[in-house]
Amino acid sequence: MTPALLRKLADIAEKYQAEALKITGATQVAIVGIKEEDIDKVWTDLDLQPGRAVGLCIRSIRPCPGTTFCKFGQQDALGVGLNLDTVYHGMELPGKCKMAVSGCQINCPDSSVRDIGLIGKPNGWTLLIGGNVGAEPRIAQELVTGLNDLQVLEAVERGVQCYKQNGKKGERIGKMIDRMGLNLFKNAVSS
């Protein structure tokens, strides 16, 4: 986020008499307390595409700074994360789906507890699948490792399509893995 966008958010929050700005768990900015009838006007004033924070869809992708801004970064998490957000943000799926992209094994955006997570290592990306937080937390399982940027984007696409075709309404990826097995995803990603 640029300083100019932060200033714009503050100005718009004041214009619509918001109570607060909040950094969410998905590292997004929520404008708290605006009237429902003003939501579309706020998006227009921001000159941004509306975000999806609820529903059976892919929520915003949570990347870390990766090699762009962090000395520990092994892979370009910010670039890959923004690419994923452009392609997938708001895509309707059988259940809610959260993604995170970690540029190194420190795992700041918690990729290991997301439905789809990427972790950057010196030899490329590792793709994790099936994690979540909440009442029944679950650690994601490693699906494939050693992928370059293009390969990991292709693997995520195949994983998303597998979930789209086989998931039941309201079912998270981890529950689908419990029902159908991890090999379904392994086969889909390796094809």
C-alpha positions in Angstrom: 0.0 0.0 0.0 1.3 3.4 -0.9 1.3 6.4 1.4 -1.0 8.2 -1.1 -3.6 5.3 -0.7 -3.3 5.5 3.1 -4.0 9.3 2.9 -7.0 8.6 0.6 -8.4 6.0 3.0 -8.2 8.4 5.9 -9.9 11.2 3.9 -12.7 8.9 2.7 -13.1 7.4 6.2 -13.7 11.0 7.5 -15.9 11.9 4.6 -18.3 9.0 5.4 -18.0 9.4 9.1 -16.4 6.0 9.8 -15.7 5.1 13.4 -12.2 3.6 12.7 -9.8 2.0 10.2 -8.8 -1.5 11.2 -6.0 -3.8 9.8 -7.7 -7.1 9.5 -6.3 -10.6 10.1 -6.0 -10.9 6.3 -3.8 -7.7 6.3 -6.5 -5.7 4.6 -7.9 -2.3 5.8 -11.5 -2.3 7.0 -13.3 1.0 7.2 -15.5 0.4 10.3 -18.8 2.1 10.8 -19.8 3.3 7.3 -23.4 3.2 6.4 -24.5 0.3 4.2 -25.9 2.7 1.6 -22.5 4.4 1.3 -20.5 1.2 0.5 -20.7 1.5 -3.3 -19.8 5.3 -3.0 -16.8 4.5 -0.9 -15.5 2.0 -3.5 -16.0 4.6 -6.2 -14.2 7.2 -4.3 -11.3 4.8 -3.6 -11.2 4.0 -7.3 -10.6 0.3 -6.4 -12.4 -3.0 -7.2 -14.6 -4.0 -4.4 -13.0 -6.5 -2.0 -14.6 -9.8 -1.0 -14.4 -10.5 2.8 -17.3 -12.9 3.1 -19.0 -15.6 1.1 -18.0 -18.9 -0.5 -15.1 -17.5 -2.5 -11.4 -16.9 -2.5 -10.7 -14.1 0.0 -7.9 -11.6 -0.5 -4.5 -13.2 -0.8 -2.1 -12.5 2.1 1.5 -12.1 0.9 4.5 -11.0 2.9 7.1 -8.5 1.4 9.3 -11.4 0.1 12.4 -10.4 -1.7 10.9 -7.0 -2.5 11.2 -5.5 1.0 12.6 -8.2 3.4 16.2 -9.4 3.8 15.0 -12.9 4.7 12.9 -13.3 1.5 13.9 -16.3 -0.7 11.2 -15.8 -3.3 9.1 -12.9 -4.7 6.1 -13.3 -2.4 4.7 -9.9 -3.1 4.8 -10.3 -6.9 3.3 -13.8 -6.8 0.7 -12.8 -4.2 -0.4 -9.8 -6.2 -0.7 -12.0 -9.3 -2.8 -14.6 -7.4 -5.0 -11.8 -6.0 -5.6 -10.4 -9.5 -6.6 -13.9 -10.8 -8.5 -15.3 -7.9 -9.8 -12.7 -5.5 -13.6 -13.1 -5.2 -13.7 -16.3 -7.4 -16.7 -18.3 -6.2 -15.9 -21.8 -4.9 -17.7 -24.5 -3.0 -16.5 -23.0 0.3 -14.5 -20.1 1.6 -10.8 -20.3 0.6 -7.9 -18.3 2.0 -4.5 -18.1 0.5 -1.1 -16.8 1.8 2.3 -16.4 0.2 5.4 -16.5 2.4 8.7 -15.5 0.9 10.7 -17.6 3.3 10.3 -20.3 6.0 9.7 -17.7 8.7 6.1 -17.8 7.3 4.9 -14.4 8.5 1.5 -14.6 6.6 0.8 -18.0 8.1 0.8 -20.0 4.9 0.8 -23.3 6.8 -2.7 -22.6 8.2 -4.4 -21.4 4.9 -6.4 -23.4 2.5 -3.7 -22.8 -0.1 -0.3 -21.6 1.1 3.1 -21.0 -0.6 6.4 -20.9 1.1 9.5 -19.6 -0.6 12.7 -21.6 -0.2 16.1 -21.1 -1.9 15.2 -23.8 -4.5 11.8 -22.5 -5.3 8.2 -22.5 -4.0 6.6 -25.2 -1.8 2.8 -25.5 -2.2 0.8 -26.4 0.9 -2.9 -27.2 1.0 -5.7 -27.8 3.4 -4.9 -25.6 6.4 -7.2 -23.4 8.4 -7.5 -21.6 11.7 -10.6 -21.4 13.9 -12.4 -23.7 16.2 -10.8 -26.8 14.5 -7.4 -25.5 13.4 -5.5 -27.6 10.8 -1.9 -27.5 9.5 -1.7 -27.6 5.7 0.0 -30.5 4.0 2.9 -30.2 1.6 1.7 -30.9 -1.9 4.8 -30.2 -4.1 8.1 -28.3 -3.7 10.9 -26.8 -5.8 8.6 -24.8 -8.2 9.5 -21.6 -10.0 7.0 -18.7 -10.2 5.3 -20.0 -13.3 5.1 -23.6 -12.1 3.6 -22.5 -8.8 1.0 -20.4 -10.4 0.0 -23.3 -12.7 0.0 -25.7 -9.7 -2.3 -23.3 -7.7 -4.6 -23.1 -10.8 -4.9 -26.9 -11.0 -5.5 -27.1 -7.2 -8.2 -24.5 -7.4 -9.9 -26.3 -10.3 -9.7 -29.6 -8.4 -11.5 -28.1 -5.5 -14.0 -26.3 -7.7 -14.9 -29.7 -9.4 -14.9 -31.9 -6.3 -15.8 -29.8 -3.2 -19.2 -29.8 -1.6 -21.0 -26.6 -0.8 -19.6 -25.0 2.3 -16.7 -27.6 2.5 -13.2 -26.2 3.1 -10.3 -27.8 1.3 -9.1 -29.5 4.4 -12.5 -31.3 4.9 -12.4 -32.3 1.2 -9.0 -33.8 1.7 -10.4 -35.8 4.7 -13.3 -37.0 2.5 -11.4 -37.7 -0.7 -7.7 -38.0 0.2 -4.6 -35.8 -0.5 -3.8 -37.9 -3.6 -6.7 -36.3 -5.5 -4.8 -33.0 -5.2 -1.4 -34.5 -5.8 -2.6 -36.1 -9.1 -4.4 -32.9 -10.2 -1.3 -30.7 -9.5 1.2 -33.1 -11.2 -0.9 -33.6 -14.4 
